[in-house]
Amino acid sequence: MWKLFGVSIICFSLMGCLFVVDSKQNAGKTQWHEEERAQLVSGQTSVSWVTKTLGTPDRSSARDDGSEVWRYVNSRSKETEIGMFLLFNIDVSSDEEETLVIVVRDAVVVDHWVERG
């Protein structure tokens, strides 16, 4: 009985000892926003609008059928440091990346989609 009571007291006293020491969120690089992506219309949006609005793509590659694939990347990261008393700290970090892929042919957007990873 006393062991259970002792363990309970230790558990309750340690509950408030886990805390976030520091949290940083970095927006990273943003080349496109959802509002701009929503304006892309396959078969209608011109290449000049894409380059004027989104700028130069991060990567581009040519296909055998004469079309090109343009990739615009958004990236962000989050770092959090969690501490337990003054005994130890744990660093937790995560990176997110969204790539807007646009297929163009004959100066018009043929297809587009977002890859997340």
RAGIGI-V432384 format. One record per run of one state. SS is the DSSP state (@ for helix, = for strand, . for the rest). FROM is the first residue (numbers start at 1). TO is the last residue. If there is no record, write none. Layout:
ss=SS from=FROM to=TO
ss=SS from=FROM to=TO
//
This chain:
ss=. from=1 to=1
ss=@ from=2 to=17
ss== from=18 to=26
ss=. from=27 to=33
ss=@ from=34 to=38
ss=. from=39 to=45
ss== from=46 to=46
ss=@ from=47 to=54
ss=. from=55 to=58
ss== from=59 to=62
ss=. from=63 to=67
ss== from=68 to=84
ss=. from=85 to=87
ss== from=88 to=105
ss=. from=106 to=107
ss== from=108 to=116
ss=. from=117 to=117
//
